[in-house]
């Protein structure tokens, strides 16, 4: 699994507006100062477990657009995702990583990759096709997402939550992957699961 695919997995994994309803915005909180602590299990490496902390830093301007900054830090280093939220959904525009990660972790998505699309309704679907720019190289990516449930109850170390469950099918360089994400209103990502990685929420503090 490439590092950038791991980053999307851990993550897939802005500013507020009166036009956005609570239902839309609550599933991906982006208020500066919010923090989540996750337990990550590496299913490929003898189920090794490590902790990751995610925080929302103050917004920054990128490509003439104001983006929220989602910072994820664990034993491998630090990753900062530039996140845009509007009436259509939540999108990642860019990933910037510390030197602990490979150069592939410093990437730009064209167009911005949709992490979540509104409305959050059962059986809703969306597709994305674009390029991932790493230095001077552009990689083609295709992604298909579906909302499988809007009220699935799951239990993680942080508690029991009713979640929206999103299925993600991604093809990168003819290599497919299937992933699942669970998001709870007012809290955000509760769980993320792939064939190789499991991520669950341990604690949170939403501002």
N, C-alpha and C positions, 0 to 999 in steps of 0.2 A: 504494500500500500504506500503511495507517495505521501510526502509530508503535507502537501496542500490538500489532498483528499482527507487526511486525518484532521486537518484544521476545519474543513467543512463539516466533517462528522461531529467534531466536538462543539462544535458550535451550533449546525443546521438542525446547534448552536444556533433617537432624533428629537426633534423638537415637538412640543405639544401644540395642538391646534384645536380650536373650537369645532372645526368641521369633522374631527375624528370622534367616533363614539367610544365609550369605555370598552365595549366588547372588542373593538379592533385593537386598541392600544394596549390593553392590559395583558395580552398574551405575550408581549415582547417589550417589557418595561425598559425605558431608556433614560430614566431620570439620573442625572449625575450624582454620584455617591452611592448608588445601589450596588450591592455586592452579593455574590453567590459563591458557595464553596461546594465543589463536586468531588466525588470519589470516582476515579477512572480505573477500570480493570483492563489490562492488556491481555486479551484472550490468546494472543499468539506467543506470549512470553511467560508461560507457566502461571497465567492468571496474576501476574504482578500488579499490585495496586499502588496508585499514587494519588496525591491530592492536587486539585487545580482550583485557583481562585479567579473569579471573573468579576470585574468592576466596570462601571460606566464612568469614564472620565469626561471633563468638559468638552463640548463640541468644538470641532475644527472645520475650517473651510478646505475642501479638496475639489479640484476641477470646477471651481466657482459655485460649489454647492455646500451648504452647511451640513455636516455629518456628525452624528453621535460617535463616540469612540468606545468600543467594547474591548477592554484589555483582559487578556487571559494569560495567567502566569502559572507555570508548574516547573518541575525539575528540569525540563528541556529548555526553558527560556521563557521569553515574553512575546506575545503576539497581540497586535493592535489592529482591529477591524474597523474600517470606516463604514458606518451604517447609515443608510438613508431611509426614512419612513415618510410616506405620504398617503394620500387617500386610496392608493392602489395596493399598497402592501409594505413589506419590510425588505430592503435590498442591501447586499454588501457590494461596495464599489472597489475596495482595495484592502489588501492585507499587508501589514508591515511587521517584520519579525526581527528579534535579536539575532546576533551572530550564532547563537546556540543551535538555531535551525539551519537547514540547508537553504541555498539561494532561492529555491522554489517557493519558500514560504513568503517571499516578498513578491506579491502578485497584484495585477490589476485585471478586473473583470470587465469585458466589453460585450454587450451592455452589462449593467449591474446585475448581479445574480439574485433572483428572488428567493428569500428564505421563507417568506410567508406572504400569501396573497389574500386580500379581502374580497368578499366576506368569508368568514370562517364557518362554512356550512358543510354538513356531511355530504360526501360524494363530490365536493368541489374539486376541480382538477386544474392544473396549469403546467405548461411546458416552457422550457427555456433552452435556447441554443446560442452559444456565443464563443468567445475566445478568452483564454487565460494567458495574459502576457507575463512572461518571466524573462527579464532582461530583453534581449532582441528576439526571443522565440515566442510564437503564438501557438497555443494548443487549442484544438477544437474540443468543445464539451457539449453534451446534450443531457438534459435533465427533465424527468417527468415526475410530478408530485400529485398526490391525492390525499384528501382528508378522509380517513377511514372511520373516524368517530369524533363526536364533539363532547362526549361525556364518559369516556372510559376511566374507570377508577383504578389507580395504581398506588402502590405503597413503596416508598423509598426511605432512606434514613431520616430525611427531613419531615416525614409524615405521610399522610394519605391524601391524594388529590384527585379531583375529576378533571380530566384533561382532553384537549384536542389532540388526536393522534394523526400524524402526518407520515405518509409513506413517500420515500424518495428513491427513484431509480435513476442512476447516473451512468453515463458512458463516456469514458475518457480514453482517447487513443485506442478505441475498440475494446477497452476493458470495462465490463459492466460491474456495478455494485448496487446492492439494495440496503437501504437504511430506514430507520424509524425514529421519529422524534415525538415526544410528549410535552405539551405546554399547558400550564394552568393559568387561569385568569388572575391577574394581579401579582403573579409571581414570575412567570416566564418558563424557561426550559426546565423540566423536571427530570427527564430521562432521555438518553439517546443511545441507540443500539445498532450495531452492525455485526457482520460475521466475525470481525476481529477486535472490536472495542465495545465496552459497556461503560456508560457514564450515568451516574445517579446523583441527585441533589442531597447534600448533607445538611446545609443550613443556608439561610438567606436573610438579607436586610434590605428591603425596598424603600427607597426614599420618596 
